[in-house]
Amino acid sequence: MNKERGAFLTPSEFILTLVSSMLGVGILYIPNGLIKYAKQDAWISCIIGAVYPIYMLLIAKYLSSKFPEDNILNISKKCFGRFFGTIFNILFVSYFLFILSSEMAGFANVFKTYVTNFLNLFKIISISLLATAYIAYKGIKPMGRLNVVLFYLTAILILIPSGSLVNGTILNIMPIFKVKIMDLLKASRETAFFYTGFEVVFLIYPFLRKKEGFLKYGLISIIFLMLLYVWTVFLTICYLGIEISPKYLWPVLGLTDAINIPVVNSFRFIFMSLWALIILKCMSTYYYSIIQGTSQIITKVSKERITVVLYPIILGLALLYGNTTERREITGKLIPIYVLFNLFFITITAFAVKMKRLDVREKRECK
């Protein structure tokens, strides 16, 4: 793989980049999709849904043991040849294009509602996308460092909604363990979609310097996000209840209403302004993945040009999603398709590597 010069990630940078890839605008409304099936036990589905990223991690671990210097796009061409490998790679990269444009549209909708209602969506998206593109263009190492720096802000923002627990009631989460197994599995399927983005691991594992700890670092990132999702859903149910929560477009923001600071008129405004930084670094991870993937598919075009060309494409796609309800309807249809493709792609790639007994010692070039 054509690495960026001197771009090696420390364990903390690697872990927090993976966390960043999964922690986007979806956390603001994650309870609603789960409550629909699992009711008061919705938080349990967050644990079961973690099976999806764990499976991805195990496959990534296997591929990294065989090709520590090659990402999945290189391995794909070695396994399936240049033609079929390129087709698979294009579909895989298009997935990041989809989730980036969807995240950008979702971010713009919530930001316009609570922070900058005086700006239209075009201005919000164009400015935010510019910042996202710049972070991604700087490369994996600066992005990893940024993830570490902003982690402390993330930790603070995670703790703040916990104050709503004082105003909540334990009766809202009762009864526990009364949901049917099938309903819990349906909710877990919804949860798995909120773990999407972890597929970034297949593009960035070659940048990890200490690969012997790869599995441990990946598990730490998954467990951290799993606990965050569990706590967020638990707090939302405890404070709002399963009847009130679905009435909110972004129920997690409702938790900020429980925070009363005498000198602050709207704590929700401050919370969203700070949370915007978290979402921006999430989207920059996706932007980077598209740049990295496209540069390996179209090798004769520089990353600088790719970054510039992608900007209007992503901007146009983000504007097509419409309002929050329309966006969720679109993503609700496309995400399951992409999840199935990703599962298929990484599974057959790992199977092909095993069957062909390819490993790092082989020096065969792609046909």
C-alpha positions in Angstrom: 0.0 0.0 0.0 1.2 3.5 -0.8 1.4 4.9 2.7 1.5 8.5 3.7 5.1 9.3 4.7 5.7 8.8 8.4 2.0 8.2 9.0 1.8 5.7 11.8 -0.9 5.7 14.4 -0.3 5.2 18.1 -2.7 2.9 19.9 -4.7 5.8 21.4 -5.0 7.5 17.9 -6.1 4.2 16.3 -8.7 3.5 19.0 -10.1 7.0 19.0 -10.2 7.1 15.2 -12.3 3.9 15.2 -14.6 5.5 17.9 -14.9 8.6 15.7 -15.9 6.5 12.7 -19.0 5.2 14.6 -19.9 8.3 16.7 -21.9 10.5 14.4 -25.3 12.3 14.3 -27.1 9.0 14.8 -26.5 9.0 18.5 -28.9 11.9 18.8 -31.9 9.7 17.8 -30.7 6.1 18.4 -33.3 5.4 21.2 -36.3 5.8 18.8 -35.5 3.0 16.4 -34.9 0.6 19.3 -37.8 1.5 21.5 -40.1 0.7 18.6 -39.2 -3.0 19.0 -37.6 -3.5 22.5 -39.6 -1.0 24.6 -37.9 -0.6 28.0 -35.3 -3.2 27.1 -34.0 -1.1 24.2 -30.7 -0.6 25.9 -30.0 -4.3 25.8 -30.1 -4.3 22.0 -27.1 -2.0 22.0 -25.1 -4.8 23.4 -26.3 -7.5 21.0 -25.8 -5.1 18.0 -22.1 -4.9 18.8 -21.8 -8.3 17.2 -21.6 -6.5 13.8 -18.4 -4.5 14.4 -16.9 -7.3 16.4 -17.3 -9.6 13.3 -15.7 -6.9 11.2 -12.8 -6.6 13.6 -12.1 -10.4 13.6 -12.0 -10.4 9.8 -9.8 -7.3 9.8 -7.5 -9.0 12.3 -7.2 -12.1 10.0 -6.5 -9.9 6.9 -3.9 -7.8 8.8 -2.1 -11.0 9.9 -1.7 -12.0 6.2 -1.2 -8.5 4.7 -0.1 -6.1 7.4 0.9 -3.5 4.9 -2.1 -3.8 2.5 -5.6 -2.6 3.1 -8.7 -4.4 1.8 -8.6 -2.6 -1.5 -5.2 -4.0 -2.3 -6.1 -7.5 -1.0 -9.3 -7.4 -3.1 -7.3 -7.0 -6.3 -4.9 -9.8 -5.3 -7.8 -12.1 -4.6 -10.3 -11.3 -7.4 -8.1 -9.8 -10.1 -8.0 -6.2 -11.3 -11.4 -6.2 -13.0 -13.6 -7.8 -10.3 -11.4 -6.4 -7.5 -12.0 -2.8 -8.8 -15.7 -3.3 -9.0 -15.8 -4.5 -5.4 -13.6 -1.6 -4.4 -15.8 1.0 -6.1 -18.8 -0.4 -4.2 -17.0 -0.4 -0.9 -15.8 3.2 -1.4 -19.3 4.3 -2.5 -20.5 3.2 0.9 -18.4 5.9 2.6 -19.6 8.4 0.1 -23.2 7.5 1.1 -22.7 7.6 4.8 -20.7 10.9 4.6 -23.4 12.6 2.5 -26.1 11.2 4.9 -24.3 12.3 8.0 -23.7 15.8 6.5 -27.4 16.1 5.7 -28.4 15.0 9.2 -25.9 17.3 10.8 -27.1 20.2 8.8 -30.8 19.6 9.7 -30.2 19.4 13.5 -27.7 22.3 13.4 -30.1 24.5 11.5 -32.9 23.7 14.0 -31.0 24.4 17.2 -28.0 26.6 16.4 -28.1 28.5 13.1 -31.7 28.8 12.0 -30.7 32.0 10.2 -28.6 30.0 7.7 -30.0 27.8 4.9 -28.9 24.2 4.4 -26.6 25.0 1.5 -24.5 27.4 3.6 -24.3 25.1 6.6 -23.3 22.1 4.5 -20.8 24.0 2.3 -19.0 25.5 5.2 -19.0 22.3 7.3 -17.9 20.2 4.3 -15.0 22.6 3.7 -13.8 22.0 7.3 -14.3 18.3 6.9 -12.4 18.2 3.6 -9.5 20.1 5.1 -9.1 17.8 8.1 -9.3 14.7 5.8 -6.8 16.3 3.3 -4.2 16.7 6.1 -3.9 12.9 6.3 -4.4 10.1 8.8 -1.8 11.2 11.4 -3.1 14.8 12.0 -6.6 13.3 12.0 -5.6 10.8 14.6 -4.1 13.5 16.8 -7.3 15.5 16.5 -9.3 12.6 17.6 -7.2 12.3 20.7 -7.4 16.0 21.5 -11.2 16.1 21.0 -11.7 12.9 23.1 -11.7 15.0 26.2 -14.5 17.2 24.8 -16.3 14.0 23.9 -16.0 12.7 27.5 -17.4 15.9 28.9 -20.3 15.9 26.5 -21.0 12.3 27.4 -21.1 13.1 31.2 -23.3 16.2 30.9 -26.6 14.5 29.9 -26.1 12.2 32.9 -27.5 15.0 35.0 -31.0 14.1 33.6 -30.9 10.9 35.7 -31.8 13.1 38.7 -35.1 14.1 37.1 -35.8 10.7 35.6 -37.7 7.9 37.2 -36.8 4.2 37.5 -40.4 3.4 36.7 -39.8 4.4 33.1 -37.4 1.5 32.5 -39.6 -1.1 34.2 -40.4 -3.9 33.5 -37.0 -5.3 32.5 -36.4 -8.5 30.4 -40.1 -8.7 29.4 -39.6 -8.3 25.6 -39.7 -11.3 23.3 -36.4 -12.5 21.9 -37.5 -11.8 18.3 -38.4 -8.2 19.1 -35.0 -7.8 20.9 -33.2 -9.2 17.8 -35.2 -6.8 15.6 -34.0 -3.9 17.8 -30.5 -5.2 17.7 -30.6 -5.2 13.9 -31.5 -1.5 14.1 -28.6 -1.0 16.5 -26.1 -2.6 14.2 -26.8 0.2 11.7 -25.5 2.7 14.3 -22.2 0.8 14.4 -21.7 1.4 10.7 -18.6 3.3 9.9 -16.4 0.8 11.7 -15.5 -0.5 8.2 -12.9 2.2 8.2 -10.7 -0.3 10.1 -10.1 -2.1 6.8 -8.5 1.0 5.4 -6.4 2.2 8.4 -5.1 -0.9 10.0 -1.8 -0.8 7.9 -1.1 2.6 9.7 -1.1 1.0 13.1 2.5 0.7 14.3 1.9 -1.9 17.1 -0.1 -4.5 15.2 0.3 -7.1 17.9 -2.3 -5.2 19.9 -4.7 -4.8 17.0 -7.5 -7.0 18.3 -7.3 -5.4 21.8 -7.4 -1.8 20.4 -10.4 -2.6 18.2 -12.3 -4.2 21.1 -11.6 -1.2 23.3 -13.2 1.1 20.7 -16.2 -1.1 20.2 -16.8 -1.6 24.0 -16.5 2.1 24.6 -19.1 2.9 22.0 -21.3 0.1 23.1 -21.3 1.4 26.7 -22.0 4.9 25.4 -25.0 3.7 23.4 -26.3 1.7 26.3 -26.0 4.6 28.7 -27.5 7.1 26.2 -30.6 4.9 25.5 -31.0 4.1 29.2 -30.9 7.8 30.1 -33.4 8.7 27.4 -35.9 6.1 28.5 -35.4 6.9 32.2 -35.9 10.6 31.6 -38.5 10.7 28.8 -40.1 7.3 28.8 -40.9 5.1 25.9 -44.1 7.0 25.1 -42.5 10.5 25.0 -39.1 9.7 23.4 -40.5 8.8 19.9 -42.3 12.2 19.7 -38.8 13.9 19.5 -36.8 13.9 16.3 -33.7 14.0 18.3 -34.7 12.6 21.8 -31.2 12.7 23.2 -31.2 16.4 22.9 -34.2 16.4 25.2 -31.9 15.3 28.0 -30.2 18.7 27.9 -33.5 20.3 29.0 -32.8 18.8 32.5 -29.6 20.8 32.7 -30.3 24.2 34.3 -27.5 26.8 34.5 -28.6 30.2 35.8 -26.6 32.4 33.5 -27.3 30.3 30.4 -30.6 30.7 28.5 -30.3 27.6 26.3 -27.9 24.9 27.3 -29.0 22.9 24.3 -27.5 25.6 22.1 -24.1 25.2 23.8 -24.3 21.4 23.8 -25.0 21.3 20.0 -22.3 23.8 19.3 -19.7 21.7 21.0 -21.1 18.4 19.7 -20.7 19.8 16.2 -16.9 19.3 16.6 -17.5 15.6 17.4 -19.6 15.1 14.3 -17.2 17.0 12.1 -14.3 14.7 13.0 -16.6 11.7 12.3 -17.4 13.0 8.9 -13.7 13.8 8.2 -12.9 10.1 8.8 -15.4 9.2 6.1 -14.0 11.9 3.8 -10.5 10.5 4.3 -11.7 7.0 3.5 -13.2 8.2 0.2 -10.0 10.0 -0.7 -7.8 7.0 0.2 -10.0 4.6 -1.6 -10.5 6.7 -4.7 -6.7 7.3 -5.0 -6.2 3.6 -5.0 -8.8 3.0 -7.7 -7.8 6.0 -9.9 -4.1 5.9 -9.3 -3.1 8.6 -11.8 -5.0 11.4 -10.1 -3.4 13.1 -7.0 -5.1 13.1 -3.7 -5.3 16.9 -3.8 -7.4 16.8 -7.0 -9.6 14.0 -5.6 -10.2 16.1 -2.5 -11.3 19.0 -4.6 -13.5 17.0 -7.0 -15.2 15.2 -4.2 -16.4 18.4 -2.6 -19.1 19.4 -5.0 -20.2 15.8 -5.4 -20.7 15.3 -1.7 -22.3 18.8 -1.4 -24.8 17.9 -4.1 -25.6 14.5 -2.6 -26.1 15.9 0.9 -28.6 18.5 -0.4 -30.7 15.7 -2.0 -31.7 14.1 1.3 -34.2 16.8 2.2 -35.6 17.2 5.7 -34.9 14.9 8.6 -37.8 12.5 8.0 -37.0 12.1 4.3 -33.3 11.6 5.1 -34.1 8.8 7.6 -36.4 7.1 5.1 -33.7 7.1 2.5 -30.9 5.9 4.8 -33.3 3.3 6.3 -33.6 1.7 2.8 -29.9 2.0 1.7 -28.0 1.2 4.9 -29.3 -2.5 5.1 -28.2 -3.0 1.5 -24.7 -1.7 2.2 -24.4 -3.6 5.4 -25.2 -6.8 3.6 -22.7 -5.9 0.9 -20.0 -5.2 3.4 -20.6 -8.5 5.2 -20.5 -10.3 1.8 -17.4 -8.4 0.6 -15.2 -8.9 3.6 -16.3 -12.5 4.2 -15.5 -13.6 0.7 -12.2 -11.7 0.7 -11.2 -13.5 3.9 -12.3 -16.8 2.4 -10.4 -16.2 -0.8 -7.3 -15.4 1.1 -7.6 -18.6 3.1 -8.4 -20.7 0.1 -5.6 -19.3 -2.0 -3.3 -19.3 1.0 -2.1 -15.8 0.2 0.1 -14.1 2.7 2.6 -11.3 3.0 5.5 -13.5 1.8 4.0 -13.8 -1.6 5.1 -11.1 -4.0 2.7 -11.6 -6.8 1.4 -8.5 -8.6 -2.2 -8.0 -9.4 -3.0 -9.1 -12.8 
